Amino acid sequence: MEEKNDEKDVVDEITKILYNFEQEKEQKIVNLLVKIIVSITLKELYEEGD
């Protein structure tokens, strides 16, 4: 019984790590998209100002 609990704990920990990893990847993608949108917007505003 103790072994099953240990295995479950290990699986739970791996699941948490993978979930956190996926969350970090998603956040990085969102941040990159925001930077791209801001850069494009600023470029367009700069070109309109000339």
N, C-alpha and C positions, 0 to 999 in steps of 0.2 A: 504494500500500500504506500509506503514511504517513497518507493521508486516512482510510482505513478505521479505523486505530488511533485517530486523533483522534476520529472519530465514535463509536467504541465507548467511548472514555474519557468522552465527553460523556454518552452514554446511561447508562453506569455511574454517573456522578456524579448525574445526574438521578434515577436509580433509588434511590440511597442517600438523597438528599434527601427523596424521596417516602416512602420507608420510615420515615425518622426522623420525618417529619411525622405519619404514621399512628400511630407508636408514641407520640408526644406526645399526640395526640388520645385514644388509648385510655387512657393514663395519667390524663389529665384527667377522663375519664368515670369511671374507677375511683375516683379521689380524690373526685369529687362524690358517687358512690354511698356511699362510706364515710362522708362527712360527713352525708349524709341519714340513714343507718342509725344513726349515733351520736346525732344530734340527736333522732330519734324515740325511741330507747332512753332517752336522758336525760330526755326529756319524760315518758315513761311512768313512769320511776322517781320523778321529781319529783312527779307527780300521785298516785302510790301513797303517797308519804310524807306527803301532806296529810291 
